[in-house]
Amino acid sequence: MAKDVVFGIIGAGMIAGNHAKSIQSLPGCRLAGFCDTRGESARKRAAEFNCRAYESLDEMLADPEIDAVTIAT
């Protein structure tokens, strides 16, 4: 069985919600979480989409679970 492609989203503004909905709608894809320079924005989006808020870009990119990122800034 193929492993899901796990995404992180860089940025948590308005367009990030569209990215998240698209990822969640695709078979074989899963959303790991958001990072944003404004931590509160990442936490709010993470709560909205039931995923993780990363404290920094470095933390997100170091997560071995993440296969790909989308930039939503």
Phi and psi restraints in degrees (range 20) as a CNS / XPLOR table:
assign (resid 1 and name C) (resid 2 and name N)
       (resid 2 and name CA) (resid 2 and name C) 1.0 -72.8 20.0 2
assign (resid 2 and name N) (resid 2 and name CA)
       (resid 2 and name C) (resid 3 and name N) 1.0 144.6 20.0 2
assign (resid 2 and name C) (resid 3 and name N)
       (resid 3 and name CA) (resid 3 and name C) 1.0 -79.8 20.0 2
assign (resid 3 and name N) (resid 3 and name CA)
       (resid 3 and name C) (resid 4 and name N) 1.0 142.7 20.0 2
assign (resid 3 and name C) (resid 4 and name N)
       (resid 4 and name CA) (resid 4 and name C) 1.0 -62.6 20.0 2
assign (resid 4 and name N) (resid 4 and name CA)
       (resid 4 and name C) (resid 5 and name N) 1.0 148.4 20.0 2
assign (resid 4 and name C) (resid 5 and name N)
       (resid 5 and name CA) (resid 5 and name C) 1.0 -84.6 20.0 2
assign (resid 5 and name N) (resid 5 and name CA)
       (resid 5 and name C) (resid 6 and name N) 1.0 122.9 20.0 2
assign (resid 5 and name C) (resid 6 and name N)
       (resid 6 and name CA) (resid 6 and name C) 1.0 -103.3 20.0 2
assign (resid 6 and name N) (resid 6 and name CA)
       (resid 6 and name C) (resid 7 and name N) 1.0 125.2 20.0 2
assign (resid 6 and name C) (resid 7 and name N)
       (resid 7 and name CA) (resid 7 and name C) 1.0 -107.5 20.0 2
assign (resid 7 and name N) (resid 7 and name CA)
       (resid 7 and name C) (resid 8 and name N) 1.0 147.2 20.0 2
assign (resid 7 and name C) (resid 8 and name N)
       (resid 8 and name CA) (resid 8 and name C) 1.0 -115.0 20.0 2
assign (resid 8 and name N) (resid 8 and name CA)
       (resid 8 and name C) (resid 9 and name N) 1.0 149.5 20.0 2
assign (resid 8 and name C) (resid 9 and name N)
       (resid 9 and name CA) (resid 9 and name C) 1.0 -114.7 20.0 2
assign (resid 9 and name N) (resid 9 and name CA)
       (resid 9 and name C) (resid 10 and name N) 1.0 124.8 20.0 2
assign (resid 9 and name C) (resid 10 and name N)
       (resid 10 and name CA) (resid 10 and name C) 1.0 -93.3 20.0 2
assign (resid 10 and name N) (resid 10 and name CA)
       (resid 10 and name C) (resid 11 and name N) 1.0 115.4 20.0 2
assign (resid 10 and name C) (resid 11 and name N)
       (resid 11 and name CA) (resid 11 and name C) 1.0 104.8 20.0 2
assign (resid 11 and name N) (resid 11 and name CA)
       (resid 11 and name C) (resid 12 and name N) 1.0 143.2 20.0 2
assign (resid 11 and name C) (resid 12 and name N)
       (resid 12 and name CA) (resid 12 and name C) 1.0 -133.7 20.0 2
assign (resid 12 and name N) (resid 12 and name CA)
       (resid 12 and name C) (resid 13 and name N) 1.0 26.6 20.0 2
assign (resid 12 and name C) (resid 13 and name N)
       (resid 13 and name CA) (resid 13 and name C) 1.0 -81.8 20.0 2
assign (resid 13 and name N) (resid 13 and name CA)
       (resid 13 and name C) (resid 14 and name N) 1.0 -159.3 20.0 2
assign (resid 13 and name C) (resid 14 and name N)
       (resid 14 and name CA) (resid 14 and name C) 1.0 -58.9 20.0 2
assign (resid 14 and name N) (resid 14 and name CA)
       (resid 14 and name C) (resid 15 and name N) 1.0 -45.7 20.0 2
assign (resid 14 and name C) (resid 15 and name N)
       (resid 15 and name CA) (resid 15 and name C) 1.0 -69.3 20.0 2
assign (resid 15 and name N) (resid 15 and name CA)
       (resid 15 and name C) (resid 16 and name N) 1.0 -23.5 20.0 2
assign (resid 15 and name C) (resid 16 and name N)
       (resid 16 and name CA) (resid 16 and name C) 1.0 -60.0 20.0 2
assign (resid 16 and name N) (resid 16 and name CA)
       (resid 16 and name C) (resid 17 and name N) 1.0 -33.5 20.0 2
assign (resid 16 and name C) (resid 17 and name N)
       (resid 17 and name CA) (resid 17 and name C) 1.0 -63.0 20.0 2
assign (resid 17 and name N) (resid 17 and name CA)
       (resid 17 and name C) (resid 18 and name N) 1.0 -38.6 20.0 2
assign (resid 17 and name C) (resid 18 and name N)
       (resid 18 and name CA) (resid 18 and name C) 1.0 -65.6 20.0 2
assign (resid 18 and name N) (resid 18 and name CA)
       (resid 18 and name C) (resid 19 and name N) 1.0 -41.9 20.0 2
assign (resid 18 and name C) (resid 19 and name N)
       (resid 19 and name CA) (resid 19 and name C) 1.0 -60.1 20.0 2
assign (resid 19 and name N) (resid 19 and name CA)
       (resid 19 and name C) (resid 20 and name N) 1.0 -46.5 20.0 2
assign (resid 19 and name C) (resid 20 and name N)
       (resid 20 and name CA) (resid 20 and name C) 1.0 -62.4 20.0 2
assign (resid 20 and name N) (resid 20 and name CA)
       (resid 20 and name C) (resid 21 and name N) 1.0 -45.2 20.0 2
assign (resid 20 and name C) (resid 21 and name N)
       (resid 21 and name CA) (resid 21 and name C) 1.0 -61.3 20.0 2
assign (resid 21 and name N) (resid 21 and name CA)
       (resid 21 and name C) (resid 22 and name N) 1.0 -40.6 20.0 2
assign (resid 21 and name C) (resid 22 and name N)
       (resid 22 and name CA) (resid 22 and name C) 1.0 -64.4 20.0 2
assign (resid 22 and name N) (resid 22 and name CA)
       (resid 22 and name C) (resid 23 and name N) 1.0 -46.0 20.0 2
assign (resid 22 and name C) (resid 23 and name N)
       (resid 23 and name CA) (resid 23 and name C) 1.0 -60.0 20.0 2
assign (resid 23 and name N) (resid 23 and name CA)
       (resid 23 and name C) (resid 24 and name N) 1.0 -46.9 20.0 2
assign (resid 23 and name C) (resid 24 and name N)
       (resid 24 and name CA) (resid 24 and name C) 1.0 -66.9 20.0 2
assign (resid 24 and name N) (resid 24 and name CA)
       (resid 24 and name C) (resid 25 and name N) 1.0 -21.4 20.0 2
assign (resid 24 and name C) (resid 25 and name N)
       (resid 25 and name CA) (resid 25 and name C) 1.0 -86.6 20.0 2
assign (resid 25 and name N) (resid 25 and name CA)
       (resid 25 and name C) (resid 26 and name N) 1.0 -13.0 20.0 2
assign (resid 25 and name C) (resid 26 and name N)
       (resid 26 and name CA) (resid 26 and name C) 1.0 -87.7 20.0 2
assign (resid 26 and name N) (resid 26 and name CA)
       (resid 26 and name C) (resid 27 and name N) 1.0 128.1 20.0 2
assign (resid 26 and name C) (resid 27 and name N)
       (resid 27 and name CA) (resid 27 and name C) 1.0 -62.6 20.0 2
assign (resid 27 and name N) (resid 27 and name CA)
       (resid 27 and name C) (resid 28 and name N) 1.0 138.9 20.0 2
assign (resid 27 and name C) (resid 28 and name N)
       (resid 28 and name CA) (resid 28 and name C) 1.0 80.9 20.0 2
assign (resid 28 and name N) (resid 28 and name CA)
       (resid 28 and name C) (resid 29 and name N) 1.0 10.0 20.0 2
assign (resid 28 and name C) (resid 29 and name N)
       (resid 29 and name CA) (resid 29 and name C) 1.0 -124.3 20.0 2
assign (resid 29 and name N) (resid 29 and name CA)
       (resid 29 and name C) (resid 30 and name N) 1.0 148.1 20.0 2
assign (resid 29 and name C) (resid 30 and name N)
       (resid 30 and name CA) (resid 30 and name C) 1.0 -142.2 20.0 2
assign (resid 30 and name N) (resid 30 and name CA)
       (resid 30 and name C) (resid 31 and name N) 1.0 145.0 20.0 2
assign (resid 30 and name C) (resid 31 and name N)
       (resid 31 and name CA) (resid 31 and name C) 1.0 -94.7 20.0 2
assign (resid 31 and name N) (resid 31 and name CA)
       (resid 31 and name C) (resid 32 and name N) 1.0 121.4 20.0 2
assign (resid 31 and name C) (resid 32 and name N)
       (resid 32 and name CA) (resid 32 and name C) 1.0 -84.4 20.0 2
assign (resid 32 and name N) (resid 32 and name CA)
       (resid 32 and name C) (resid 33 and name N) 1.0 -43.4 20.0 2
assign (resid 32 and name C) (resid 33 and name N)
       (resid 33 and name CA) (resid 33 and name C) 1.0 167.2 20.0 2
assign (resid 33 and name N) (resid 33 and name CA)
       (resid 33 and name C) (resid 34 and name N) 1.0 -171.8 20.0 2
assign (resid 33 and name C) (resid 34 and name N)
       (resid 34 and name CA) (resid 34 and name C) 1.0 -123.4 20.0 2
assign (resid 34 and name N) (resid 34 and name CA)
       (resid 34 and name C) (resid 35 and name N) 1.0 149.0 20.0 2
assign (resid 34 and name C) (resid 35 and name N)
       (resid 35 and name CA) (resid 35 and name C) 1.0 -131.7 20.0 2
assign (resid 35 and name N) (resid 35 and name CA)
       (resid 35 and name C) (resid 36 and name N) 1.0 149.1 20.0 2
assign (resid 35 and name C) (resid 36 and name N)
       (resid 36 and name CA) (resid 36 and name C) 1.0 -156.3 20.0 2
assign (resid 36 and name N) (resid 36 and name CA)
       (resid 36 and name C) (resid 37 and name N) 1.0 149.7 20.0 2
assign (resid 36 and name C) (resid 37 and name N)
       (resid 37 and name CA) (resid 37 and name C) 1.0 -63.1 20.0 2
assign (resid 37 and name N) (resid 37 and name CA)
       (resid 37 and name C) (resid 38 and name N) 1.0 -23.0 20.0 2
assign (resid 37 and name C) (resid 38 and name N)
       (resid 38 and name CA) (resid 38 and name C) 1.0 -99.4 20.0 2
assign (resid 38 and name N) (resid 38 and name CA)
       (resid 38 and name C) (resid 39 and name N) 1.0 100.3 20.0 2
assign (resid 38 and name C) (resid 39 and name N)
       (resid 39 and name CA) (resid 39 and name C) 1.0 -54.2 20.0 2
assign (resid 39 and name N) (resid 39 and name CA)
       (resid 39 and name C) (resid 40 and name N) 1.0 -37.2 20.0 2
assign (resid 39 and name C) (resid 40 and name N)
       (resid 40 and name CA) (resid 40 and name C) 1.0 -64.0 20.0 2
assign (resid 40 and name N) (resid 40 and name CA)
       (resid 40 and name C) (resid 41 and name N) 1.0 -36.1 20.0 2
assign (resid 40 and name C) (resid 41 and name N)
       (resid 41 and name CA) (resid 41 and name C) 1.0 -65.0 20.0 2
assign (resid 41 and name N) (resid 41 and name CA)
       (resid 41 and name C) (resid 42 and name N) 1.0 -42.8 20.0 2
assign (resid 41 and name C) (resid 42 and name N)
       (resid 42 and name CA) (resid 42 and name C) 1.0 -63.9 20.0 2
assign (resid 42 and name N) (resid 42 and name CA)
       (resid 42 and name C) (resid 43 and name N) 1.0 -42.4 20.0 2
assign (resid 42 and name C) (resid 43 and name N)
       (resid 43 and name CA) (resid 43 and name C) 1.0 -64.3 20.0 2
assign (resid 43 and name N) (resid 43 and name CA)
       (resid 43 and name C) (resid 44 and name N) 1.0 -39.2 20.0 2
assign (resid 43 and name C) (resid 44 and name N)
       (resid 44 and name CA) (resid 44 and name C) 1.0 -65.0 20.0 2
assign (resid 44 and name N) (resid 44 and name CA)
       (resid 44 and name C) (resid 45 and name N) 1.0 -45.9 20.0 2
assign (resid 44 and name C) (resid 45 and name N)
       (resid 45 and name CA) (resid 45 and name C) 1.0 -65.2 20.0 2
assign (resid 45 and name N) (resid 45 and name CA)
       (resid 45 and name C) (resid 46 and name N) 1.0 -40.4 20.0 2
assign (resid 45 and name C) (resid 46 and name N)
       (resid 46 and name CA) (resid 46 and name C) 1.0 -61.1 20.0 2
assign (resid 46 and name N) (resid 46 and name CA)
       (resid 46 and name C) (resid 47 and name N) 1.0 -40.9 20.0 2
assign (resid 46 and name C) (resid 47 and name N)
       (resid 47 and name CA) (resid 47 and name C) 1.0 -66.0 20.0 2
assign (resid 47 and name N) (resid 47 and name CA)
       (resid 47 and name C) (resid 48 and name N) 1.0 -39.6 20.0 2
assign (resid 47 and name C) (resid 48 and name N)
       (resid 48 and name CA) (resid 48 and name C) 1.0 -63.0 20.0 2
assign (resid 48 and name N) (resid 48 and name CA)
       (resid 48 and name C) (resid 49 and name N) 1.0 -37.6 20.0 2
assign (resid 48 and name C) (resid 49 and name N)
       (resid 49 and name CA) (resid 49 and name C) 1.0 -108.3 20.0 2
assign (resid 49 and name N) (resid 49 and name CA)
       (resid 49 and name C) (resid 50 and name N) 1.0 12.3 20.0 2
assign (resid 49 and name C) (resid 50 and name N)
       (resid 50 and name CA) (resid 50 and name C) 1.0 53.8 20.0 2
assign (resid 50 and name N) (resid 50 and name CA)
       (resid 50 and name C) (resid 51 and name N) 1.0 55.0 20.0 2
assign (resid 50 and name C) (resid 51 and name N)
       (resid 51 and name CA) (resid 51 and name C) 1.0 -144.1 20.0 2
assign (resid 51 and name N) (resid 51 and name CA)
       (resid 51 and name C) (resid 52 and name N) 1.0 -165.8 20.0 2
assign (resid 51 and name C) (resid 52 and name N)
       (resid 52 and name CA) (resid 52 and name C) 1.0 -95.3 20.0 2
assign (resid 52 and name N) (resid 52 and name CA)
       (resid 52 and name C) (resid 53 and name N) 1.0 148.2 20.0 2
assign (resid 52 and name C) (resid 53 and name N)
       (resid 53 and name CA) (resid 53 and name C) 1.0 -106.5 20.0 2
assign (resid 53 and name N) (resid 53 and name CA)
       (resid 53 and name C) (resid 54 and name N) 1.0 121.1 20.0 2
assign (resid 53 and name C) (resid 54 and name N)
       (resid 54 and name CA) (resid 54 and name C) 1.0 -89.8 20.0 2
assign (resid 54 and name N) (resid 54 and name CA)
       (resid 54 and name C) (resid 55 and name N) 1.0 143.8 20.0 2
assign (resid 54 and name C) (resid 55 and name N)
       (resid 55 and name CA) (resid 55 and name C) 1.0 -76.1 20.0 2
assign (resid 55 and name N) (resid 55 and name CA)
       (resid 55 and name C) (resid 56 and name N) 1.0 -22.2 20.0 2
assign (resid 55 and name C) (resid 56 and name N)
       (resid 56 and name CA) (resid 56 and name C) 1.0 -156.9 20.0 2
assign (resid 56 and name N) (resid 56 and name CA)
       (resid 56 and name C) (resid 57 and name N) 1.0 164.0 20.0 2
assign (resid 56 and name C) (resid 57 and name N)
       (resid 57 and name CA) (resid 57 and name C) 1.0 -62.8 20.0 2
assign (resid 57 and name N) (resid 57 and name CA)
       (resid 57 and name C) (resid 58 and name N) 1.0 -41.5 20.0 2
assign (resid 57 and name C) (resid 58 and name N)
       (resid 58 and name CA) (resid 58 and name C) 1.0 -58.8 20.0 2
assign (resid 58 and name N) (resid 58 and name CA)
       (resid 58 and name C) (resid 59 and name N) 1.0 -41.6 20.0 2
assign (resid 58 and name C) (resid 59 and name N)
       (resid 59 and name CA) (resid 59 and name C) 1.0 -63.2 20.0 2
assign (resid 59 and name N) (resid 59 and name CA)
       (resid 59 and name C) (resid 60 and name N) 1.0 -43.7 20.0 2
assign (resid 59 and name C) (resid 60 and name N)
       (resid 60 and name CA) (resid 60 and name C) 1.0 -62.5 20.0 2
assign (resid 60 and name N) (resid 60 and name CA)
       (resid 60 and name C) (resid 61 and name N) 1.0 -48.7 20.0 2
assign (resid 60 and name C) (resid 61 and name N)
       (resid 61 and name CA) (resid 61 and name C) 1.0 -67.8 20.0 2
assign (resid 61 and name N) (resid 61 and name CA)
       (resid 61 and name C) (resid 62 and name N) 1.0 -22.4 20.0 2
assign (resid 61 and name C) (resid 62 and name N)
       (resid 62 and name CA) (resid 62 and name C) 1.0 -82.8 20.0 2
assign (resid 62 and name N) (resid 62 and name CA)
       (resid 62 and name C) (resid 63 and name N) 1.0 -11.9 20.0 2
assign (resid 62 and name C) (resid 63 and name N)
       (resid 63 and name CA) (resid 63 and name C) 1.0 -70.8 20.0 2
assign (resid 63 and name N) (resid 63 and name CA)
       (resid 63 and name C) (resid 64 and name N) 1.0 115.1 20.0 2
assign (resid 63 and name C) (resid 64 and name N)
       (resid 64 and name CA) (resid 64 and name C) 1.0 -67.2 20.0 2
assign (resid 64 and name N) (resid 64 and name CA)
       (resid 64 and name C) (resid 65 and name N) 1.0 -13.8 20.0 2
assign (resid 64 and name C) (resid 65 and name N)
       (resid 65 and name CA) (resid 65 and name C) 1.0 -73.1 20.0 2
assign (resid 65 and name N) (resid 65 and name CA)
       (resid 65 and name C) (resid 66 and name N) 1.0 -28.7 20.0 2
assign (resid 65 and name C) (resid 66 and name N)
       (resid 66 and name CA) (resid 66 and name C) 1.0 -78.9 20.0 2
assign (resid 66 and name N) (resid 66 and name CA)
       (resid 66 and name C) (resid 67 and name N) 1.0 127.7 20.0 2
assign (resid 66 and name C) (resid 67 and name N)
       (resid 67 and name CA) (resid 67 and name C) 1.0 -98.5 20.0 2
assign (resid 67 and name N) (resid 67 and name CA)
       (resid 67 and name C) (resid 68 and name N) 1.0 -30.3 20.0 2
assign (resid 67 and name C) (resid 68 and name N)
       (resid 68 and name CA) (resid 68 and name C) 1.0 -152.5 20.0 2
assign (resid 68 and name N) (resid 68 and name CA)
       (resid 68 and name C) (resid 69 and name N) 1.0 156.6 20.0 2
assign (resid 68 and name C) (resid 69 and name N)
       (resid 69 and name CA) (resid 69 and name C) 1.0 -126.8 20.0 2
assign (resid 69 and name N) (resid 69 and name CA)
       (resid 69 and name C) (resid 70 and name N) 1.0 154.3 20.0 2
assign (resid 69 and name C) (resid 70 and name N)
       (resid 70 and name CA) (resid 70 and name C) 1.0 -121.0 20.0 2
assign (resid 70 and name N) (resid 70 and name CA)
       (resid 70 and name C) (resid 71 and name N) 1.0 141.6 20.0 2
assign (resid 70 and name C) (resid 71 and name N)
       (resid 71 and name CA) (resid 71 and name C) 1.0 -101.9 20.0 2
assign (resid 71 and name N) (resid 71 and name CA)
       (resid 71 and name C) (resid 72 and name N) 1.0 119.3 20.0 2
assign (resid 71 and name C) (resid 72 and name N)
       (resid 72 and name CA) (resid 72 and name C) 1.0 -122.3 20.0 2
assign (resid 72 and name N) (resid 72 and name CA)
       (resid 72 and name C) (resid 73 and name N) 1.0 62.6 20.0 2
